[in-house]
Amino acid sequence: MATSISGGTLTLADGLTITRMGYGAMQLAGPNVFGPPKDRDEAVAVLRTAVELGVTHIDTADFYGPVVVNELIKEALHPYPSGLRIVTKVGARRGKDGSWQPSLDPADLRAQVHENLRHLGVDALDVVNLRMGSHEGTDDASLAAEFGVLAELRKEGLIRHLGLSGVSGAQLIEAQGIAPVVTVQNLYNLANRQDDALVERCARENIAFASFFPLGGFTPLQSGTLTGVATRLGVSSQQVALAWLLQRSSTSVVIPGTSSVAHLRENVAAADLVLPAEAIAELDTIGAR
């Protein structure tokens, strides 16, 4: 396993240091994150290559597939390297038709944690994010009951650290009153800047802000400005978008997903890219539109 990677690392708590350039395993499943991968050998190779390149931060969930992705991670990487940290999430299940269904009942949250433990083949989960909001946005609904269940499981030793996904600033405050929060994972990218204040708050409080859909998600980011900057710098638009996120704040982390080793290498190389101030100023106009 490589000992360093461009982009640096974050130490979020005792025993929890992650690379800011992470890997999101969602796309290892089949179309629409459902069913087995089209190329299982390539999926395993992507995971092993990520670790070889120095990535120590893998994002996953048992509802990716469902189960498929966690079992791939176990197949490819177990027994896990000592420095690898796997961040998973609970709060949803998948319907037989592939639909995404919120599942926040306290008893089922406990069941989901145990399923993640079993499918990843570990005795304790490094980080568990509670998934609250949808891909469309967040609200301020209370999460005390749901987060409280995860806090209990942390006390029981089944979870080491807790995070949140799809939450508002008010929900973060509520959760922090129950247990420490080490990471927030929300929709955020060049074109979706609604969480600017939360990004800055996380930096002040040494909380990792992990941008899901850093490249736009199922609809890729499209912008003449982005393309123009990338062309001038001689890199891809995706690399520019990732580099912008890494430079956005001191605790920004990125978890781009791919099922291709070649694309993985391109994403990881984005951590080497330092955007000049004039490029950042130009890119900032995308989110202001």
C-alpha positions as CSV (number, residue, x, y, z in Angstrom):
1,M,0.0,0.0,0.0
2,A,1.4,3.4,-0.9
3,T,2.2,5.7,2.0
4,S,1.3,9.0,0.5
5,I,-0.9,10.6,-2.1
6,S,-1.3,14.1,-3.5
7,G,-4.0,16.2,-1.9
8,G,-2.8,15.4,1.6
9,T,-4.7,13.8,4.5
10,L,-7.1,14.9,7.3
11,T,-6.9,13.7,10.9
12,L,-10.5,14.0,12.1
13,A,-10.2,12.1,15.5
14,D,-7.8,9.8,17.3
15,G,-7.2,6.8,15.0
16,L,-9.0,8.4,12.0
17,T,-6.8,9.9,9.3
18,I,-8.1,9.8,5.7
19,T,-6.8,10.9,2.4
20,R,-8.6,14.0,1.0
21,M,-8.7,12.2,-2.4
22,G,-11.0,9.3,-1.7
23,Y,-12.9,6.8,-3.8
24,G,-16.6,6.4,-4.0
25,A,-17.6,2.8,-4.6
26,M,-21.2,3.4,-5.7
27,Q,-20.5,2.9,-9.4
28,L,-19.1,-0.6,-8.9
29,A,-22.7,-1.9,-9.0
30,G,-24.7,-2.4,-12.1
31,P,-26.7,0.3,-13.9
32,N,-28.5,2.7,-11.6
33,V,-26.4,1.3,-8.7
34,F,-28.4,-1.9,-8.9
35,G,-27.4,-5.5,-9.4
36,P,-23.9,-6.9,-10.1
37,P,-21.2,-5.1,-12.0
38,K,-20.9,-5.7,-15.8
39,D,-17.2,-6.6,-15.3
40,R,-16.5,-8.1,-11.9
41,D,-12.8,-8.5,-12.5
42,E,-12.5,-4.8,-13.4
43,A,-14.4,-3.8,-10.3
44,V,-12.0,-5.7,-8.1
45,A,-9.1,-4.2,-10.0
46,V,-10.4,-0.7,-9.4
47,L,-10.5,-1.2,-5.6
48,R,-7.1,-2.7,-5.5
49,T,-5.6,0.0,-7.7
50,A,-7.2,2.7,-5.5
51,V,-5.3,1.3,-2.5
52,E,-2.1,0.8,-4.5
53,L,-2.3,4.5,-5.5
54,G,-2.5,5.5,-1.8
55,V,-6.2,6.1,-1.3
56,T,-7.1,5.4,2.3
57,H,-10.7,6.6,2.2
58,I,-13.3,4.5,0.5
59,D,-17.0,5.5,0.6
60,T,-19.7,2.8,0.4
61,A,-23.1,1.7,1.6
62,D,-24.8,-1.7,1.9
63,F,-27.7,-0.4,-0.2
64,Y,-25.4,0.0,-3.2
65,G,-26.3,-3.0,-5.3
66,P,-27.7,-3.7,-2.7
67,V,-25.0,-5.7,-0.8
68,V,-23.0,-6.1,-4.1
69,V,-20.5,-3.3,-3.5
70,N,-19.7,-4.1,0.1
71,E,-19.1,-7.7,-0.9
72,L,-16.8,-6.6,-3.7
73,I,-14.8,-4.5,-1.2
74,K,-14.4,-7.5,1.0
75,E,-13.4,-9.7,-1.9
76,A,-10.9,-7.2,-3.2
77,L,-9.3,-5.9,0.0
78,H,-10.0,-8.1,3.0
79,P,-7.9,-8.4,5.2
80,Y,-7.9,-4.7,5.0
81,P,-4.6,-2.7,5.1
82,S,-4.1,-1.1,8.5
83,G,-4.4,2.5,7.2
84,L,-7.5,2.0,5.1
85,R,-10.7,3.6,6.4
86,I,-14.1,2.6,5.0
87,V,-16.9,5.0,5.4
88,T,-20.4,3.5,5.0
89,K,-23.9,4.9,5.5
90,V,-27.3,3.8,6.7
91,G,-30.8,5.2,6.3
92,A,-32.1,3.7,3.1
93,R,-32.9,0.4,1.4
94,R,-33.6,-0.6,-2.2
95,G,-36.9,-1.8,-3.6
96,K,-37.0,-4.9,-5.8
97,D,-37.4,-2.4,-8.7
98,G,-34.2,-0.6,-7.8
99,S,-36.0,2.3,-6.1
100,W,-34.4,4.2,-3.3
101,Q,-36.5,4.0,-0.1
102,P,-35.7,5.9,3.1
103,S,-35.5,3.5,6.0
104,L,-34.9,5.4,9.3
105,D,-36.8,3.3,11.8
106,P,-34.4,2.8,14.8
107,A,-34.7,-1.0,14.8
108,D,-33.9,-1.1,11.1
109,L,-30.9,1.3,11.5
110,R,-29.5,-1.2,14.0
111,A,-30.1,-4.0,11.4
112,Q,-28.4,-2.0,8.7
113,V,-25.3,-1.5,10.8
114,H,-25.1,-5.3,11.5
115,E,-25.5,-6.0,7.8
116,N,-22.7,-3.6,6.9
117,L,-20.5,-5.3,9.5
118,R,-21.2,-8.7,8.1
119,H,-20.9,-7.9,4.4
120,L,-17.6,-5.9,4.9
121,G,-16.3,-8.6,7.2
122,V,-15.3,-6.4,10.2
123,D,-16.0,-6.2,13.9
124,A,-16.5,-2.5,13.9
125,L,-17.2,0.1,11.2
126,D,-14.7,3.0,10.9
127,V,-17.3,5.6,10.1
128,V,-21.1,5.4,9.7
129,N,-23.0,8.3,8.1
130,L,-26.7,8.7,8.8
131,R,-28.4,9.4,5.5
132,M,-31.2,11.9,6.0
133,G,-31.9,14.1,3.0
134,S,-32.6,13.1,-0.6
135,H,-30.4,13.8,-3.7
136,E,-32.7,16.8,-4.2
137,G,-31.9,18.6,-1.0
138,T,-32.1,18.8,2.8
139,D,-34.6,19.9,5.5
140,D,-34.4,20.7,9.2
141,A,-36.4,17.6,10.4
142,S,-35.2,16.3,13.8
143,L,-32.7,13.4,13.6
144,A,-32.3,12.9,17.4
145,A,-34.0,9.5,17.5
146,E,-32.1,8.2,14.4
147,F,-28.7,9.6,15.3
148,G,-29.2,8.5,18.9
149,V,-29.4,4.9,17.8
150,L,-26.0,5.2,16.0
151,A,-24.6,6.9,19.1
152,E,-25.6,3.9,21.2
153,L,-24.0,1.5,18.7
154,R,-20.8,3.6,18.9
155,K,-20.9,3.2,22.7
156,E,-21.3,-0.5,22.2
157,G,-18.1,-0.6,20.0
158,L,-19.7,-1.5,16.7
159,I,-19.1,2.0,15.2
160,R,-15.9,4.0,15.8
161,H,-17.0,7.4,14.4
162,L,-20.2,9.0,13.2
163,G,-21.1,11.3,10.3
164,L,-24.1,12.7,8.5
165,S,-25.3,12.7,4.9
166,G,-27.8,15.0,3.3
167,V,-28.2,17.3,6.3
168,S,-28.7,21.0,7.0
169,G,-26.6,23.1,9.4
170,A,-29.4,22.9,12.0
171,Q,-29.3,19.1,11.8
172,L,-25.5,19.1,12.3
173,I,-26.0,21.2,15.5
174,E,-28.6,18.8,16.8
175,A,-26.4,15.7,16.0
176,Q,-23.4,17.3,17.7
177,G,-25.4,17.6,20.9
178,I,-25.7,13.8,20.9
179,A,-22.3,12.6,19.7
180,P,-19.2,13.9,17.9
181,V,-19.6,14.3,14.1
182,V,-16.4,13.7,12.0
183,T,-17.8,14.1,8.5
184,V,-20.7,15.6,6.6
185,Q,-21.5,14.3,3.1
186,N,-23.8,16.5,1.0
187,L,-24.5,17.3,-2.6
188,Y,-21.9,20.0,-3.6
189,N,-20.0,20.8,-6.7
190,L,-19.1,23.6,-9.0
191,A,-22.7,24.1,-10.1
192,N,-24.4,23.3,-6.7
193,R,-23.1,25.7,-4.2
194,Q,-26.0,25.9,-1.8
195,D,-23.9,24.5,1.1
196,D,-21.1,27.2,0.9
197,A,-21.7,28.2,4.5
198,L,-21.7,24.6,5.7
199,V,-18.5,23.9,3.9
200,E,-16.9,26.8,5.7
201,R,-18.3,25.8,9.0
202,C,-17.0,22.3,8.7
203,A,-13.5,23.7,7.9
204,R,-13.6,25.7,11.1
205,E,-14.7,22.7,13.2
206,N,-12.3,20.2,11.5
207,I,-15.1,18.2,10.1
208,A,-14.6,16.6,6.7
209,F,-17.0,17.8,4.0
210,A,-17.3,15.1,1.5
211,S,-19.0,16.2,-1.7
212,F,-21.2,13.5,-3.2
213,F,-21.8,13.8,-7.0
214,P,-18.6,15.9,-7.2
215,L,-18.8,15.7,-11.0
216,G,-22.5,16.3,-11.2
217,G,-23.8,12.8,-10.5
218,F,-26.0,11.0,-13.1
219,T,-26.1,14.2,-15.1
220,P,-22.4,15.3,-15.7
221,L,-21.4,18.9,-15.1
222,Q,-21.7,20.8,-18.4
223,S,-20.2,24.3,-18.6
224,G,-18.3,26.2,-21.3
225,T,-16.4,27.9,-18.5
226,L,-15.3,24.6,-17.0
227,T,-14.3,23.3,-20.5
228,G,-12.4,26.4,-21.2
229,V,-10.3,26.3,-18.0
230,A,-9.6,22.6,-18.6
231,T,-8.4,23.2,-22.1
232,R,-6.1,26.0,-21.1
233,L,-4.5,23.9,-18.4
234,G,-4.3,20.8,-20.6
235,V,-6.3,18.5,-18.3
236,S,-9.8,17.1,-18.3
237,S,-12.9,19.0,-17.1
238,Q,-13.4,16.3,-14.4
239,Q,-9.9,16.9,-13.1
240,V,-10.6,20.6,-12.8
241,A,-13.9,20.0,-11.0
242,L,-12.2,17.7,-8.5
243,A,-9.2,20.1,-8.0
244,W,-11.6,23.0,-7.4
245,L,-13.3,21.0,-4.6
246,L,-10.0,20.1,-2.9
247,Q,-9.0,23.8,-3.0
248,R,-12.4,24.9,-1.8
249,S,-11.6,24.4,1.9
250,S,-9.0,22.8,4.2
251,T,-11.4,20.0,5.1
252,S,-12.9,19.3,1.7
253,V,-12.6,15.7,0.6
254,V,-13.7,14.2,-2.7
255,I,-15.0,10.7,-3.4
256,P,-15.4,10.4,-7.2
257,G,-16.6,7.1,-8.3
258,T,-15.8,5.0,-11.4
259,S,-15.8,1.4,-12.5
260,S,-12.8,1.9,-14.7
261,V,-9.1,1.6,-13.7
262,A,-8.1,4.2,-16.3
263,H,-10.7,6.7,-15.1
264,L,-9.7,6.0,-11.5
265,R,-6.1,7.0,-12.3
266,E,-7.3,10.2,-14.0
267,N,-9.4,11.1,-11.0
268,V,-6.6,10.5,-8.5
269,A,-4.2,12.6,-10.7
270,A,-6.5,15.5,-10.1
271,A,-5.0,15.8,-6.6
272,D,-1.8,16.9,-8.3
273,L,-3.5,19.8,-10.0
274,V,-3.1,23.2,-8.4
275,L,-5.5,25.7,-9.9
276,P,-4.2,29.3,-10.3
277,A,-6.2,32.1,-8.6
278,E,-7.5,33.4,-11.9
279,A,-8.9,29.9,-12.8
280,I,-10.7,29.6,-9.5
281,A,-12.2,33.1,-9.9
282,E,-13.5,32.1,-13.3
283,L,-14.9,28.8,-12.0
284,D,-16.6,30.5,-9.2
285,T,-18.9,32.2,-11.7
286,I,-20.5,28.9,-12.5
287,G,-22.0,28.5,-9.1
288,A,-23.1,32.2,-9.1
289,R,-25.4,31.8,-12.1
